[in-house]
Amino acid sequence: MRALLSVSDKTGVVELARELAALNVDLISTGGTAAALRAAGLKVTEVSEITGFPECLDGRVKTLHPKVHAGILAMRSNVEHMKQLKELGVDPIDMVVINLYPFKQTIQKEGVTLEEAIENIDIGGPTMIRAAAKNWQDVTVMVDPADYAGVLEELKANGAVSRETKFRLAYKVFEHTANYDAMITNYLRPKAGIGFPEKLTVTFEKVQEMRYGENPHQKAVFYREPGAHPGTLVEAQQLQGKELSYNNISDTNGALEVLREFSETTVVGVKHANPCGVATAPTVLEAWQRAYAADPVSIFGGIVVTNAPIDEQTALSMKKIFLEVIVAPAYTPEALAVFAKKKNLRVLVLPSINAPLPKDTWDMKKVGGGLLVQDQNLELIDLDSVKVVTQRHPTEKEMKDMIFAWKIVKHTKSNGIAVAKDDVSLGIGPGQVNRIWAAQQAIERSGEAVKGAAMASDAYFPFDDCVKAAADAGITCIVQPGGSINDADSIKAADEAGIAMIFTGIRHFKHS
């Protein structure tokens, strides 16, 4: 039996080779792997000794040779294949242990050049492991050090590797090379000036299995995109609490999206992917207290995120109610001691919480039989393009309140309405099938504080009913995209009520 070992990640390879040698397996290797095995006192045959051809082109060509690939691809049950091997003087290769050049690690390095990235695209490795996987009945192929122990156990117990294991390892090869090629195309795509490609291949890596999905009868898994993603949930570290659920992750992601709109000390509460309390204040304690007071009913069992470190006093205040998840850039030791008394509370630290998403980030949604892909909604408002469409212009304070409400409604499910005043959300009407219901809901939830507040609508008003409802409630200013054929009716209603209204020219539909 012969095994070819050539790995970039040398974790466990010496131990594997030593065990294989003890089972009378002949070792074949290349370059650095061969040197490591020899340094461990193992007998190794260089690939160049088998091929009769030296490595060349700075190591770009070493295993791309018939004496390697014929040894891998020959079907042992095929009489003609075995006859040809004998005629050509080729010995079979029964095991291939290879992991690929570290392309992912290379492109993650700061300042990496295109040339350096290209040099870390493996050619011979994928060719050999794909060949071995194609001939899985006869060749055991391993690309992951985690598989070494199991294969050795079978060899020691049975003198061979089972068909089931060989097939699983073969599958793993094609999963591995698909992931590898996807990372390469995703790296090269923007450099080639390509936006949305004709054929889209994406790759994700498993983070953890969920207990269940949105509902207990649904299975679910959390995957992450390869690479660093500052400011996102995949970069967070869980400090305590139960395992995150599918809904926890979805809702927390939504909370982080809202939080990115703010640079001031802000606390965002989210329930069922909709904001339910948002406040900005000089201190995190005050921001939390104001966000909680905005909707103390909905925040129960919700998600809370903040862009400021949480101290003991804030933790003591948060501890008074049931929360599912808290995320912050840092915690004082005293705050963590407070949270530790609620063992099921999921506490996550995300030091990069203030990092913006990169401009080329995509938003993807799986639909039956296909995939919807769009740019992330990273725009908010262009103040130079805002139009005051009413007779009365907003005051400086009203403009500030409208921008605050606009940040919230951007992340509220359509049809969405948000009411805000003095750096705190008052009432939010999310996900209604018509805009007047959303407006009525937001106004009702605002209570008496609605007087003098700002209203934001994620899309234009199709009729003047929302403006009239705002006027009746005492709202003094409205921000909306504009663009309805009935804009004149809404403007007229606003003028009659003395409401200042601005059109942004940009809408923020959020359907999922």
Backbone hydrogen bonds, N-H to C=O, Kabsch-Sander energy under -0.5 kcal/mol:
donor,donor_aa,acceptor,acceptor_aa,energy
3,A,26,D,-2.9
4,L,95,M,-3.1
5,L,3,A,-0.6
5,L,28,I,-3.1
6,S,97,V,-2.6
8,S,99,N,-0.8
10,K,8,S,-0.9
13,V,10,K,-1.6
14,V,10,K,-0.5
16,L,12,G,-2.2
17,A,13,V,-2.7
18,R,14,V,-2.4
19,E,15,E,-2.1
20,L,16,L,-2.6
21,A,17,A,-2.7
22,A,18,R,-1.7
23,L,19,E,-0.8
23,L,20,L,-0.8
24,N,21,A,-1.8
25,V,20,L,-2.2
26,D,1,M,-2.7
28,I,3,A,-2.8
29,S,45,T,-2.3
30,T,5,L,-0.7
33,T,30,T,-1.0
34,A,30,T,-2.1
35,A,31,G,-2.0
36,A,32,G,-2.2
37,L,33,T,-2.3
38,R,34,A,-2.4
39,A,35,A,-2.4
40,A,36,A,-0.9
41,G,38,R,-2.2
42,L,37,L,-2.2
44,V,42,L,-0.5
45,T,27,L,-2.5
46,E,44,V,-0.5
47,V,29,S,-1.9
49,E,46,E,-1.1
50,I,46,E,-1.0
50,I,47,V,-0.6
51,T,47,V,-2.7
52,G,48,S,-1.9
53,F,48,S,-0.6
56,C,61,V,-2.2
60,R,57,L,-1.8
61,V,56,C,-2.0
62,K,60,R,-0.5
65,H,63,T,-2.1
68,V,65,H,-1.6
69,H,65,H,-2.5
70,A,66,P,-2.7
72,I,68,V,-1.3
73,L,69,H,-2.9
74,A,70,A,-1.7
76,R,74,A,-0.6
78,N,75,M,-1.7
79,V,77,S,-0.8
82,M,78,N,-2.1
83,K,79,V,-2.1
84,Q,80,E,-2.5
85,L,81,H,-2.2
86,K,82,M,-1.8
87,E,83,K,-2.2
88,L,84,Q,-2.3
89,G,85,L,-0.8
89,G,86,K,-0.6
90,V,85,L,-2.9
93,I,71,G,-2.5
94,D,2,R,-1.8
94,D,92,P,-0.5
95,M,2,R,-1.4
96,V,140,T,-2.7
97,V,4,L,-3.4
98,I,96,V,-0.6
98,I,142,M,-2.1
99,N,6,S,-0.7
103,F,101,Y,-2.5
106,T,102,P,-1.9
107,I,103,F,-2.4
108,Q,104,K,-1.2
109,K,106,T,-1.4
112,V,109,K,-1.5
117,A,113,T,-2.2
118,I,114,L,-2.7
119,E,115,E,-2.1
120,N,116,E,-0.8
120,N,117,A,-0.9
121,I,118,I,-1.8
122,D,120,N,-0.7
127,T,123,I,-1.5
128,M,124,G,-2.3
129,I,125,G,-2.5
130,R,126,P,-2.1
131,A,127,T,-1.9
132,A,128,M,-2.6
133,A,129,I,-2.4
134,K,130,R,-2.3
135,N,131,A,-1.6
136,W,133,A,-1.2
138,D,135,N,-1.7
139,V,135,N,-1.7
140,T,94,D,-2.5
141,V,139,V,-0.5
142,M,96,V,-2.7
147,D,144,D,-2.5
148,Y,145,P,-1.4
151,V,147,D,-1.9
152,L,148,Y,-2.4
153,E,149,A,-2.3
154,E,150,G,-1.9
155,L,151,V,-2.4
156,K,152,L,-2.6
157,A,153,E,-2.1
158,N,154,E,-3.1
159,G,154,E,-0.6
159,G,155,L,-1.7
160,A,154,E,-0.8
166,K,162,S,-2.5
167,F,163,R,-2.7
168,R,164,E,-2.2
169,L,165,T,-2.6
170,A,166,K,-2.1
171,Y,167,F,-2.5
172,K,168,R,-2.0
173,V,169,L,-1.3
174,F,170,A,-1.5
175,E,171,Y,-2.1
176,H,172,K,-2.3
177,T,173,V,-2.9
178,A,174,F,-1.9
179,N,175,E,-2.1
180,Y,176,H,-2.3
181,D,177,T,-2.8
182,A,178,A,-2.2
183,M,179,N,-2.1
184,I,180,Y,-1.7
185,T,181,D,-2.6
186,N,182,A,-2.6
187,Y,183,M,-1.6
188,L,184,I,-2.5
189,R,185,T,-2.4
191,K,187,Y,-0.6
192,A,188,L,-1.7
192,A,189,R,-0.7
193,G,190,P,-1.2
194,I,189,R,-2.2
201,T,199,K,-0.6
205,E,224,R,-3.3
207,V,222,F,-3.2
208,Q,222,F,-1.5
210,M,220,A,-2.2
213,G,215,N,-0.9
213,G,218,Q,-3.2
218,Q,215,N,-2.2
222,F,208,Q,-3.0
223,Y,221,V,-0.5
224,R,205,E,-2.6
232,T,229,H,-1.6
235,E,232,T,-1.6
236,A,233,L,-1.5
237,Q,349,V,-2.5
239,L,237,Q,-0.6
239,L,347,V,-3.4
240,Q,347,V,-1.1
242,K,344,N,-1.2
246,Y,212,Y,-0.8
249,I,245,S,-2.3
250,S,246,Y,-2.3
251,D,247,N,-2.8
252,T,248,N,-2.7
253,N,249,I,-2.2
254,G,250,S,-1.7
255,A,251,D,-2.1
256,L,252,T,-2.4
257,E,253,N,-1.8
258,V,254,G,-1.7
259,L,255,A,-2.4
260,R,256,L,-1.8
261,E,258,V,-1.8
262,F,259,L,-2.1
267,V,279,A,-2.4
268,V,305,V,-2.8
269,G,277,G,-3.1
270,V,303,I,-2.5
271,K,274,N,-2.7
274,N,271,K,-1.6
276,C,269,G,-3.0
277,G,269,G,-1.2
279,A,267,V,-2.1
280,T,423,D,-2.7
281,A,265,T,-1.9
287,A,283,T,-2.3
288,W,284,V,-2.5
289,Q,285,L,-2.5
290,R,286,E,-2.3
291,A,287,A,-2.4
292,Y,288,W,-2.9
293,A,289,Q,-2.1
294,A,290,R,-1.3
295,D,291,A,-0.7
295,D,292,Y,-1.1
299,I,295,D,-1.8
300,F,297,V,-0.9
301,G,322,F,-3.4
302,G,299,I,-2.4
302,G,322,F,-0.5
303,I,270,V,-2.7
304,V,325,V,-2.5
305,V,268,V,-2.3
306,T,327,V,-1.9
307,N,266,T,-1.3
310,I,330,A,-2.3
315,A,311,D,-2.3
316,L,312,E,-2.7
317,S,313,Q,-1.8
318,M,314,T,-2.6
319,K,315,A,-2.3
320,K,317,S,-0.9
321,I,318,M,-1.5
323,L,321,I,-0.6
324,E,302,G,-2.6
325,V,302,G,-1.1
326,I,346,R,-2.3
327,V,304,V,-2.1
328,A,348,L,-1.6
332,T,310,I,-2.2
336,L,332,T,-2.1
337,A,333,P,-1.8
338,V,334,E,-1.6
339,F,335,A,-2.4
340,A,336,L,-2.0
341,K,338,V,-1.3
342,K,339,F,-2.4
343,K,341,K,-0.7
345,L,342,K,-1.5
346,R,324,E,-1.9
347,V,240,Q,-1.5
347,V,345,L,-0.7
348,L,326,I,-3.0
348,L,346,R,-0.5
349,V,237,Q,-2.7
350,L,328,A,-2.6
353,I,350,L,-1.8
355,A,352,S,-2.4
361,T,358,P,-1.5
363,D,374,Q,-3.5
365,K,372,L,-2.5
367,V,370,G,-2.1
370,G,367,V,-2.4
372,L,365,K,-3.1
374,Q,363,D,-2.4
376,Q,361,T,-2.1
378,L,376,Q,-1.7
383,L,381,I,-0.8
385,S,382,D,-1.8
386,V,382,D,-0.7
387,K,503,F,-2.5
389,V,387,K,-0.7
389,V,501,M,-2.0
390,T,501,M,-0.8
399,M,395,T,-2.5
400,K,396,E,-1.9
401,D,397,K,-2.5
402,M,398,E,-2.6
403,I,399,M,-2.2
404,F,400,K,-2.0
405,A,401,D,-2.5
406,W,402,M,-2.4
407,K,403,I,-2.0
408,I,404,F,-1.3
409,V,405,A,-2.7
410,K,406,W,-1.6
411,H,408,I,-1.4
412,T,409,V,-1.6
414,S,510,K,-2.5
417,I,429,G,-1.7
418,A,456,A,-2.4
419,V,427,G,-2.6
420,A,454,A,-2.2
421,K,424,V,-2.2
424,V,421,K,-0.7
425,S,278,V,-2.9
426,L,419,V,-3.3
427,G,419,V,-0.9
429,G,417,I,-3.2
431,G,413,K,-2.9
432,Q,415,N,-1.8
438,A,434,N,-1.3
439,A,435,R,-2.4
440,Q,436,I,-2.9
441,Q,437,W,-2.5
442,A,438,A,-2.3
443,I,439,A,-2.6
444,E,440,Q,-2.6
445,R,441,Q,-2.2
446,S,442,A,-1.0
446,S,443,I,-0.5
447,G,443,I,-0.8
447,G,444,E,-0.8
449,A,446,S,-0.9
450,V,447,G,-1.6
451,K,448,E,-1.5
452,G,474,G,-3.1
453,A,450,V,-2.2
454,A,420,A,-2.9
455,M,477,C,-2.3
456,A,418,A,-2.9
457,S,479,V,-2.0
458,D,416,G,-1.8
468,K,464,D,-2.2
469,A,465,D,-2.2
470,A,466,C,-2.1
471,A,467,V,-2.6
472,D,468,K,-2.4
473,A,469,A,-1.4
474,G,470,A,-0.9
474,G,471,A,-0.8
475,I,470,A,-2.4
476,T,453,A,-1.8
477,C,453,A,-1.1
478,I,500,A,-2.4
479,V,455,M,-2.7
480,Q,502,I,-2.0
487,D,484,S,-1.6
489,D,486,N,-0.8
490,S,486,N,-1.5
491,I,487,D,-2.6
492,K,488,A,-2.4
493,A,489,D,-2.2
494,A,490,S,-2.1
495,D,491,I,-2.7
496,E,492,K,-2.4
497,A,493,A,-1.3
498,G,494,A,-0.7
498,G,495,D,-0.8
499,I,494,A,-2.7
500,A,476,T,-2.3
502,I,478,I,-2.4
503,F,387,K,-2.7
504,T,480,Q,-1.8
505,G,481,P,-1.6
508,H,458,D,-2.8
